Amino acid sequence: MPPIPLGRVDAHFWLTQGMARTLGINLSEAMAEGRLDADDYAEMVTRCRGAACCARCIAWMGQQGAGASAAPDFCVNADRLNALRS
């Protein structure tokens, strides 16, 4: 089976950032506090690049208004984002 092509780094970097912001998470702050390191951050972006849910993520973020209490189940980074939120 051929490998799944990854999406554009810049687009998925911003999707990861946007999902975090929607949850009230500042990823730069999490890194400064030692709750997230550069490798973990890069892994989150890479996981996002391999997911096929961009349009769904964008739509979900647009529907959240004041923010969300948890990442959606379809997000490949939901567990990590939810852990950073607590």
N, C-alpha and C positions, 0 to 999 in steps of 0.2 A: 504494500500500500504506500503510495507516495506521501511525503510529508505535507502537512497543511501549511500553506504559505502564511507567514505572519503579516499582520497589518502594519501600517506606518507607525514608527516609533513616536513621532510628534503627536499624532492623533490620539494614540492610546495613552501617552503620558498625560494629555489633557483630560481624557476620559477618566483616568484613575484619579487625577486631582479633583475633577468635578464630582465624582462619586464620593470622595472623602469629604469635600466641602459640604455636600448635601447632608452628610451625616454629622456635620459640625466638627470634623477632624482637620487639623492643620498638619499636613505630613512633614513640613519643614520643622515645625515645633516638636512633633513626635520624634524626629531624628535628633534634634538638639537635646531633648530630654532622655535620649537613649532607649526609647521604646520601639524604635525602628532604625535599622542600619541600612547603609547604602545597598548592600546585597539584597536585603529583603525588599527594598523599594524597587530595585531593578527587576526582581523576580515578579513583583506585582504587575509591573508594566508589561513584562514579557507574557505573563499569563493572560492579561487583557488582550495583547496582540494576537494570541492564538484562539481567542473566543470569537464566536460569530454572533455577537449580540449587541453590536454598536447602536443600531437604530433603537433597539429595545431599551438600552441604557439611557440614551439621550431622551427618549420619550418619558421614561420613569423619572429621571431627574427633573424634567420640565413639569411634571405633575406634583412634585413634592411641596411646592410653595415655601413654607417656613422651615422646611427641613424634614428629615425622616429619622425615626428612632432606630432603624436597622436597615442594613443593606438588603436588597431583594435576593430571593433564593437563586435566581438565574445568574447573579454576578459571580464570576470565577474567583473574585477576591472577597466575597462576603464574609467568610470566617475571619480573615485577617483584619478587615475593616471593622467588623463588629467587636473584635478583641481590642483594637485601638480605641474604640469609642468608650469602652467600659473603664 
